């Protein structure tokens, strides 16, 4: 018989009488001293809480043993273990495991899965009837009778027939009918208002339940940490906060990379002002949120990449509009364009088709804005840096300010796909999606880290992922640290990759610990619980 067809039994050990409790067909079996709340009751004199613990079925042979509160002592024997462990948080168990309440010498229950008792099976078996009355005529008549009965008892039909009678007979114009009609209309109106109120109440109640579950998760997490805050592993914190398991695996396998993520996390924590734009009421966090939502809705990314990829756009000191500046793989300041702030070389090497040349200008751009030949020369330098021939003729171009009077981008006229959220997400689907080339499959511990590294590696001169014959950095089989080890610009790729992951960790925690929760969720999506975030802040500020 399949595991899903079996039911739960709890059996006392022989020294306590060997009583077999059950079957428990619900989702959980509760033990405690309160007979109204628990399936198995024990004397309160034993030190048992009103609801001490519960065993929860999760499907098949998967079960959870959960103390109802931290002070409720529960001791668990895994299989044939000689010594128990004390359980203080929900813990996975299976048939054959056993547990005791209050002390390890207390009542010990063994977890079993078994079939229903024969008498219960017999009581539930369908009653058999003879076939002698099963004729075509009887089926037809019975079906017609049921159809007519159903038709004339349907509310719309019954109401229509009564309405026709009232109109034809003139009874509708009687004063008592008019008064009754007014009362009915008022009743319907009141019912509608009550339904809307009830719907709002239900929505608020569901939200309260969700917040309570988050609170329980945080308390369970705090319980699992205990007093060992200083030794709690950074990679485990990262997984808990981001919800991205592969990040923890990648950092666990690559000790150099975990050091980089820690360093970048401390930088963000020490310089929060450069990311303050994410918490403002402006178009900048809205643009970030729209990119995140578009990525989350796509089926072409694995779940871990969906969670981290948007933080590529959470750049430092972001200004409003389509332009920004960044240090590229050659450690040169260049223009960055669009919601993801991609450089020209980066976008071309990843495979964008429509990308307009641009060039960064420091300071006042009044003179360059009046000199088309000089602008063409600057654009030629950008093309050459990306591995393309310089321009041989003057091209129509203009200037766009990053910050008025301080920094400017010279740009060639024409459309640029970097400015479209839809086109940027489509490019990412092709270059770092589930079926992308030169990155590992979704079962690899480096599934997400390598994809982010590939986006930055596209800004290394000579790395054109749009042209498979010119690929020098392939992340399929090795960690990013190994892939870029001997590559000029490799340390820059690793630092930028670590920075994106650090943003996902630290900025999500900042959002969870400050500001309006509803507003922060609109920007960041689901937020982590406060407890791991407080532990993270403690670790980063005390190391």
C-alpha positions as CSV (number, residue, x, y, z in Angstrom):
1,X,0.0,0.0,0.0
2,X,1.3,3.5,-0.8
3,X,2.6,5.6,2.1
4,X,-0.1,8.2,1.4
5,X,-2.8,5.7,2.2
6,X,-1.5,4.9,5.6
7,X,-2.6,6.6,8.8
8,X,-0.6,7.7,11.9
9,X,-0.5,5.8,15.1
10,X,1.4,6.7,18.3
11,X,2.4,3.7,20.5
12,X,3.5,3.9,24.1
13,X,6.6,1.8,24.9
14,X,6.0,-1.5,26.8
15,X,7.1,-0.1,30.1
16,X,4.3,2.5,29.9
17,X,1.6,-0.1,28.9
18,X,2.2,-0.4,25.1
19,X,-1.2,1.4,24.3
20,X,-1.6,2.1,20.6
21,X,-3.3,5.5,20.0
22,X,-5.0,6.3,16.7
23,X,-5.6,6.1,13.9
24,X,-5.0,9.9,13.4
25,X,-6.3,10.8,10.0
26,X,-6.0,14.6,10.3
27,X,-2.9,16.7,9.5
28,X,-1.7,16.5,13.1
29,X,-1.9,14.7,16.4
30,X,-1.6,16.8,19.5
31,X,-0.4,15.7,23.0
32,X,-0.9,17.5,26.2
33,X,-2.9,17.8,29.4
34,X,-5.9,19.6,28.0
35,X,-8.5,17.1,26.7
36,X,-10.4,19.7,24.7
37,X,-7.3,20.6,22.6
38,X,-5.3,17.4,22.5
39,X,-5.9,14.0,20.9
40,X,-3.8,12.2,23.6
41,X,-4.0,13.6,27.1
42,X,-1.6,13.0,29.9
43,X,-1.8,14.0,33.6
44,X,-0.8,17.5,34.3
45,X,1.0,16.2,37.4
46,X,3.7,14.8,35.1
47,X,4.7,18.3,34.1
48,X,3.0,18.1,30.7
49,X,1.8,21.5,29.2
50,X,-1.8,22.0,28.2
51,X,-0.6,21.5,24.6
52,X,2.9,20.0,24.8
53,X,3.7,19.0,21.3
54,X,2.3,17.7,18.0
55,X,3.2,15.3,15.2
56,X,2.3,16.8,11.8
57,X,1.8,14.8,8.6
58,X,3.3,16.3,5.5
59,X,2.5,13.6,2.9
60,X,3.8,10.1,2.5
61,X,6.1,9.2,5.4
62,X,7.2,12.8,5.9
63,X,6.3,14.1,9.4
64,X,7.3,16.9,11.7
65,X,7.6,16.7,15.5
66,X,7.0,20.2,16.9
67,X,7.1,21.4,20.6
68,X,4.1,23.8,21.1
69,X,6.4,26.2,23.0
70,X,10.1,26.5,23.8
71,X,9.6,25.5,27.4
72,X,7.8,22.3,26.5
73,X,10.6,19.7,26.8
74,X,10.5,17.0,24.1
75,X,13.2,14.3,23.7
76,X,13.6,12.5,20.3
77,X,15.2,9.2,19.5
78,X,16.1,8.9,15.8
79,X,15.6,5.3,14.8
80,X,17.6,2.9,17.1
81,X,19.6,5.7,18.7
82,X,20.5,5.0,22.3
83,X,20.5,8.6,23.5
84,X,17.8,11.2,22.7
85,X,18.3,14.8,21.6
86,X,16.1,17.6,23.0
87,X,13.9,19.2,20.3
88,X,13.3,22.9,20.6
89,X,12.1,23.6,17.1
90,X,10.1,21.8,14.4
91,X,12.1,18.7,13.5
92,X,11.6,16.1,10.7
93,X,10.8,12.6,11.9
94,X,9.8,9.3,10.3
95,X,8.2,6.0,11.2
96,X,10.3,4.1,13.8
97,X,11.5,7.3,15.6
98,X,10.2,7.8,19.2
99,X,9.9,10.7,21.6
100,X,9.3,11.4,25.3
101,X,7.7,14.3,27.0
102,X,9.0,16.4,30.0
103,X,12.1,14.1,30.6
104,X,13.9,11.4,28.7
105,X,12.4,9.0,31.2
106,X,8.9,10.3,30.6
107,X,6.1,8.6,28.5
108,X,7.8,7.5,25.3
109,X,5.8,7.3,22.1
110,X,6.8,5.4,19.0
111,X,5.7,6.8,15.6
112,X,4.1,4.3,13.3
113,X,2.2,4.4,10.0
114,X,-0.4,1.7,9.4
115,X,-3.6,0.7,7.8
116,X,-7.1,1.5,9.1
117,X,-8.7,-1.1,11.4
118,X,-10.8,-3.7,9.6
119,X,-14.0,-2.5,11.3
120,X,-13.5,1.1,10.0
121,X,-12.8,-0.2,6.5
122,X,-16.0,-2.3,6.6
123,X,-18.1,0.6,7.9
124,X,-16.9,2.9,5.0
125,X,-17.3,0.3,2.3
126,X,-20.0,1.2,-0.2
127,X,-23.2,-0.8,-0.1
128,X,-23.8,-3.1,-3.0
129,X,-27.1,-3.1,-4.8
130,X,-28.6,-5.7,-7.2
131,X,-28.6,-5.1,-10.9
132,X,-32.2,-6.3,-11.6
133,X,-33.6,-2.7,-11.8
134,X,-30.9,-1.3,-14.1
135,X,-32.9,-1.0,-17.4
136,X,-32.6,1.6,-20.1
137,X,-36.2,2.7,-19.5
138,X,-35.8,3.2,-15.8
139,X,-32.6,5.2,-16.4
140,X,-34.4,7.5,-18.9
141,X,-37.4,8.1,-16.7
142,X,-35.3,8.8,-13.6
143,X,-33.1,11.1,-15.5
144,X,-36.0,13.1,-16.9
145,X,-37.7,13.4,-13.5
146,X,-34.4,14.6,-11.9
147,X,-33.9,17.2,-14.7
148,X,-37.5,18.6,-14.4
149,X,-37.3,18.7,-10.7
150,X,-33.9,20.5,-10.8
151,X,-35.2,22.9,-13.5
152,X,-38.3,24.0,-11.6
153,X,-36.4,24.3,-8.3
154,X,-33.6,26.5,-9.7
155,X,-33.9,29.9,-8.1
156,X,-33.8,31.9,-11.4
157,X,-36.7,29.7,-12.9
158,X,-38.8,29.9,-9.8
159,X,-38.3,33.6,-9.4
160,X,-39.2,34.2,-13.1
161,X,-42.4,32.1,-12.9
162,X,-43.5,34.0,-9.8
163,X,-42.7,37.3,-11.4
164,X,-44.8,36.5,-14.5
165,X,-47.8,35.5,-12.2
166,X,-47.5,38.7,-10.2
167,X,-47.4,40.9,-13.4
168,X,-50.2,39.1,-15.2
169,X,-52.5,39.1,-12.2
170,X,-51.9,42.7,-11.2
171,X,-50.9,41.6,-7.7
172,X,-47.6,43.5,-8.1
173,X,-49.4,46.8,-7.6
174,X,-50.8,45.9,-4.2
175,X,-49.4,48.2,-1.3
176,X,-48.2,45.2,0.7
177,X,-46.2,43.9,-2.2
178,X,-44.6,47.3,-2.8
179,X,-43.6,47.5,0.9
180,X,-42.2,44.0,0.8
181,X,-40.3,44.8,-2.4
182,X,-38.7,47.8,-0.7
183,X,-37.8,45.8,2.3
184,X,-36.2,43.1,0.1
185,X,-34.2,45.7,-1.8
186,X,-33.0,47.2,1.4
187,X,-32.0,43.7,2.6
188,X,-30.0,43.0,-0.6
189,X,-28.3,46.3,-0.2
190,X,-27.4,45.6,3.4
191,X,-26.2,42.1,2.5
192,X,-24.0,43.6,-0.2
193,X,-22.4,46.0,2.3
194,X,-22.0,43.2,4.8
195,X,-20.3,41.0,2.2
196,X,-17.8,43.8,1.3
197,X,-17.1,44.3,5.0
198,X,-16.7,40.5,5.5
199,X,-14.3,40.3,2.5
200,X,-12.2,43.1,3.9
201,X,-12.2,41.4,7.3
202,X,-11.2,38.1,5.7
203,X,-8.4,39.8,3.8
204,X,-7.1,41.4,7.0
205,X,-7.4,38.1,8.8
206,X,-5.4,36.3,6.1
207,X,-2.7,39.0,6.3
208,X,-2.6,38.6,10.1
209,X,-2.2,34.8,9.8
210,X,0.6,35.3,7.3
211,X,2.4,37.8,9.6
212,X,1.9,35.3,12.5
213,X,3.5,32.5,10.5
214,X,6.5,34.8,9.7
215,X,6.7,35.6,13.4
216,X,6.7,31.8,14.2
217,X,9.5,31.2,11.6
218,X,11.6,34.0,13.1
219,X,11.1,32.6,16.6
220,X,12.0,29.1,15.5
221,X,15.1,30.6,13.8
222,X,16.0,32.4,17.0
223,X,15.6,29.2,18.9
224,X,17.9,27.3,16.5
225,X,20.6,29.9,17.0
226,X,20.4,29.8,20.8
227,X,23.4,31.6,22.4
228,X,25.8,30.8,19.6
229,X,25.3,34.0,17.6
230,X,29.0,34.6,17.1
231,X,29.6,31.2,15.5
232,X,26.6,31.1,13.3
233,X,27.8,30.5,9.7
234,X,27.6,33.4,7.3
235,X,26.6,31.2,4.4
236,X,23.6,29.9,6.5
237,X,22.6,33.4,7.2
238,X,22.7,34.3,3.5
239,X,20.5,31.3,2.6
240,X,17.9,32.2,5.3
241,X,17.8,35.9,4.3
242,X,17.7,35.5,0.5
243,X,15.9,32.2,0.3
244,X,18.6,31.1,-2.3
245,X,20.1,27.8,-1.3
246,X,22.6,27.8,-4.1
247,X,24.3,30.9,-2.7
248,X,25.1,29.0,0.5
249,X,26.4,26.1,-1.5
250,X,28.6,28.3,-3.6
251,X,30.1,30.1,-0.7
252,X,30.6,26.8,1.2
253,X,32.5,25.4,-1.7
254,X,34.5,28.5,-2.5
255,X,36.1,30.0,0.7
256,X,37.6,32.9,-1.3
257,X,34.3,33.9,-2.6
258,X,32.6,33.9,0.8
259,X,35.3,36.3,1.9
260,X,34.4,38.6,-0.9
261,X,30.7,38.6,-0.1
262,X,31.4,39.4,3.5
263,X,33.7,42.3,2.5
264,X,31.1,43.7,0.1
265,X,28.4,43.3,2.8
266,X,30.4,45.3,5.3
267,X,30.9,48.0,2.7
268,X,27.2,48.3,2.2
269,X,26.5,48.3,5.9
270,X,29.2,51.0,6.5
271,X,27.9,53.2,3.6
272,X,24.1,53.0,3.6
273,X,23.6,56.4,2.1
274,X,24.7,55.3,-1.4
275,X,21.6,53.0,-1.4
276,X,19.2,55.4,0.3
277,X,17.4,55.9,-3.1
278,X,15.8,52.4,-2.7
279,X,13.8,53.6,0.3
280,X,12.6,56.9,-1.1
281,X,9.3,58.0,-2.7
282,X,10.5,58.5,-6.2
283,X,10.6,56.9,-9.7
284,X,14.0,55.2,-9.0
285,X,12.8,52.4,-6.6
286,X,9.7,52.0,-8.8
287,X,11.9,51.3,-11.8
288,X,13.8,48.7,-9.8
289,X,10.5,47.1,-8.6
290,X,9.2,46.9,-12.2
291,X,12.4,45.1,-13.4
292,X,12.1,42.7,-10.4
293,X,8.5,41.9,-11.1
294,X,9.2,41.3,-14.8
295,X,12.0,38.9,-13.9
296,X,9.9,37.1,-11.3
297,X,7.1,36.5,-13.8
298,X,9.4,34.9,-16.3
299,X,9.4,31.1,-16.6
300,X,12.9,31.2,-18.3
301,X,14.9,31.7,-15.1
302,X,15.5,29.2,-12.3
303,X,14.1,30.3,-8.9
304,X,17.5,31.3,-7.4
305,X,18.4,33.5,-10.3
306,X,15.0,35.2,-10.2
307,X,15.7,36.2,-6.6
308,X,19.2,37.7,-7.1
309,X,19.3,39.0,-10.6
310,X,17.2,42.2,-9.9
311,X,19.9,43.4,-7.5
312,X,22.2,43.9,-10.5
313,X,20.1,47.1,-10.9
314,X,20.4,48.2,-7.3
315,X,23.5,50.4,-8.2
316,X,25.2,52.8,-5.9
317,X,24.1,56.5,-5.9
318,X,21.6,55.9,-8.7
319,X,20.3,59.0,-10.3
320,X,16.9,59.4,-12.0
321,X,16.6,58.7,-15.7
322,X,18.2,56.3,-18.1
323,X,21.8,57.2,-17.5
324,X,24.4,56.4,-14.9
325,X,28.1,55.8,-14.6
326,X,30.2,52.7,-13.6
327,X,33.7,51.4,-13.6
328,X,34.1,48.8,-16.3
329,X,36.2,45.7,-16.5
330,X,39.2,47.7,-17.6
331,X,38.8,50.0,-14.5
332,X,37.7,52.9,-16.6
333,X,34.6,55.1,-15.9
334,X,32.0,54.6,-18.6
335,X,28.4,55.4,-19.2
336,X,25.8,52.8,-18.0
337,X,22.3,52.9,-19.6
338,X,18.8,51.6,-18.9
339,X,17.1,50.0,-15.8
340,X,20.0,47.4,-15.4
341,X,22.7,50.0,-16.0
342,X,24.6,48.1,-18.7
343,X,27.6,49.5,-20.4
344,X,27.9,49.6,-24.2
345,X,30.5,46.8,-24.3
346,X,28.6,44.7,-21.9
347,X,25.4,44.9,-23.8
348,X,27.0,44.2,-27.2
349,X,29.0,41.2,-25.8
350,X,25.9,39.8,-24.3
351,X,24.0,40.0,-27.6
352,X,22.0,43.2,-27.7
353,X,21.2,44.2,-31.3
354,X,20.2,47.8,-31.0
355,X,22.8,49.5,-28.8
356,X,23.8,53.1,-29.5
357,X,27.4,54.1,-28.9
358,X,28.1,56.3,-25.9
359,X,31.1,57.9,-24.2
360,X,31.6,59.3,-20.7
361,X,32.6,63.0,-20.2
362,X,33.6,64.4,-16.9
363,X,32.7,68.0,-15.9
364,X,31.0,70.7,-18.0
365,X,29.9,69.4,-21.5
366,X,29.2,72.7,-23.1
367,X,32.1,72.6,-25.5
368,X,31.6,69.0,-26.5
369,X,27.9,69.5,-27.1
370,X,28.8,72.0,-29.8
371,X,31.5,69.9,-31.5
372,X,30.1,67.0,-33.5
373,X,33.6,65.9,-34.7
374,X,34.9,65.7,-31.2
375,X,31.8,63.7,-30.1
376,X,32.4,61.2,-33.0
377,X,36.0,60.8,-31.9
378,X,34.8,59.9,-28.3
379,X,32.3,57.4,-29.7
380,X,35.0,55.8,-31.9
381,X,37.1,55.2,-28.8
382,X,34.1,53.4,-27.2
383,X,33.7,51.2,-30.3
384,X,37.4,50.4,-30.3
385,X,37.3,49.5,-26.6
386,X,34.5,47.1,-27.4
387,X,36.4,45.4,-30.2
388,X,34.7,47.1,-33.1
389,X,36.3,49.3,-35.9
390,X,36.3,53.0,-35.1
391,X,33.8,55.2,-36.9
392,X,35.2,56.4,-40.3
393,X,32.6,59.2,-40.7
394,X,31.0,61.8,-38.5
395,X,27.7,60.4,-37.0
396,X,24.7,62.3,-35.6
397,X,25.0,62.5,-31.9
398,X,24.1,64.4,-28.8
399,X,24.7,64.7,-25.1
400,X,22.7,63.6,-22.0
401,X,23.5,64.7,-18.5
402,X,24.0,62.2,-15.7
403,X,24.2,65.0,-13.1
404,X,23.7,68.5,-14.5
405,X,27.1,70.3,-14.9
406,X,29.1,67.4,-13.4
407,X,28.9,64.3,-15.6
408,X,27.6,63.7,-19.2
409,X,27.2,60.9,-21.7
410,X,27.8,61.6,-25.3
411,X,25.5,59.3,-27.3
412,X,25.0,58.5,-31.0
413,X,21.4,59.1,-32.2
414,X,19.1,56.0,-32.5
415,X,17.2,53.5,-30.5
416,X,18.8,51.6,-27.6
417,X,17.4,48.3,-26.3
418,X,19.0,48.9,-22.9
419,X,16.2,51.4,-22.1
420,X,13.4,48.8,-22.3
421,X,12.7,46.6,-19.3
422,X,11.1,44.0,-21.5
423,X,14.1,43.8,-23.9
424,X,16.6,43.8,-21.0
425,X,14.7,40.8,-19.4
426,X,14.5,39.1,-22.7
427,X,18.3,39.5,-23.2
428,X,18.9,38.1,-19.7
429,X,16.6,35.1,-20.5
430,X,18.8,34.3,-23.5
431,X,22.2,35.0,-21.8
432,X,21.6,33.7,-18.3
433,X,18.3,31.9,-18.4
434,X,17.6,28.2,-17.8
435,X,18.9,27.1,-21.3
436,X,21.7,29.7,-21.6
437,X,25.2,28.7,-22.8
438,X,28.5,29.0,-21.0
439,X,26.8,28.7,-17.5
440,X,26.1,25.5,-15.4
441,X,22.7,23.8,-15.3
442,X,20.3,24.5,-12.4
443,X,21.5,21.6,-10.3
444,X,25.0,23.1,-9.9
445,X,25.9,24.9,-6.6
446,X,27.2,27.8,-8.8
447,X,23.9,28.1,-10.8
448,X,23.2,31.7,-9.8
449,X,26.7,33.0,-8.9
450,X,28.0,31.9,-12.4
451,X,25.1,33.6,-14.2
452,X,25.7,36.9,-12.4
453,X,29.5,36.5,-13.1
454,X,28.8,36.0,-16.8
455,X,27.0,39.3,-17.1
456,X,30.0,41.1,-15.6
457,X,32.4,39.0,-17.6
458,X,30.8,40.4,-20.8
459,X,32.4,43.7,-19.9
460,X,35.9,42.2,-20.1
461,X,37.5,43.2,-23.5
462,X,37.5,40.3,-26.0
463,X,34.7,38.3,-24.3
464,X,31.8,38.2,-26.8
465,X,29.1,35.8,-25.7
466,X,27.2,36.8,-28.8
467,X,29.9,35.1,-30.9
468,X,30.6,31.6,-29.6
469,X,33.9,31.5,-31.5
470,X,35.4,34.2,-29.3
471,X,34.5,32.9,-25.8
472,X,37.4,32.8,-23.3
473,X,35.4,32.6,-20.1
474,X,33.2,29.5,-19.8
475,X,31.5,29.0,-16.4
476,X,30.0,25.6,-17.1
477,X,32.3,23.3,-15.1
478,X,34.2,25.4,-12.6
479,X,33.5,28.1,-10.0
480,X,33.8,31.7,-11.2
481,X,36.8,32.2,-9.0
482,X,38.7,29.5,-11.0
483,X,37.3,30.6,-14.4
484,X,38.6,34.2,-14.1
485,X,41.7,33.5,-12.0
486,X,44.2,34.3,-14.7
487,X,42.1,36.8,-16.7
488,X,42.8,40.6,-16.7
489,X,39.8,42.1,-15.0
490,X,38.9,38.8,-13.3
491,X,39.1,40.3,-9.8
492,X,36.7,43.0,-10.9
493,X,34.2,40.4,-12.1
494,X,34.3,38.6,-8.8
495,X,34.0,41.8,-6.8
496,X,31.0,42.9,-8.8
497,X,29.4,39.5,-8.5
498,X,29.9,39.4,-4.7
499,X,28.5,42.9,-4.5
500,X,25.2,41.9,-6.2
501,X,24.8,39.0,-3.7
502,X,25.8,41.3,-0.8
503,X,23.1,43.7,-1.9
504,X,20.5,41.0,-1.9
505,X,21.5,40.1,1.7
506,X,22.0,43.5,3.3
507,X,19.5,45.7,1.4
508,X,16.7,43.1,1.9
509,X,17.5,43.2,5.6
510,X,17.6,47.0,5.7
511,X,14.1,47.0,4.1
512,X,12.8,44.4,6.7
513,X,14.1,46.4,9.7
514,X,13.1,49.9,8.7
515,X,10.4,51.8,7.0
516,X,6.9,50.8,6.0
517,X,6.6,47.1,5.4
518,X,4.0,47.4,2.6
519,X,6.1,50.0,0.8
520,X,9.3,47.9,1.2
521,X,7.6,44.8,-0.1
522,X,6.4,46.8,-3.2
523,X,10.1,47.5,-3.9
524,X,11.9,44.3,-2.8
525,X,9.2,41.6,-2.9
526,X,9.0,39.1,0.0
527,X,11.2,40.4,2.9
528,X,13.2,38.2,5.3
529,X,12.4,37.9,9.0
530,X,13.9,40.4,11.4
531,X,15.8,37.8,13.6
532,X,18.3,36.6,11.0
533,X,18.8,40.2,9.9
534,X,19.7,41.3,13.4
535,X,22.1,38.4,13.7
536,X,23.6,39.5,10.3
537,X,24.1,43.1,11.5
538,X,25.7,41.8,14.7
539,X,28.1,39.5,12.9
540,X,29.2,42.1,10.3
541,X,29.7,44.9,12.9
542,X,31.6,42.6,15.4
543,X,34.0,40.8,13.0
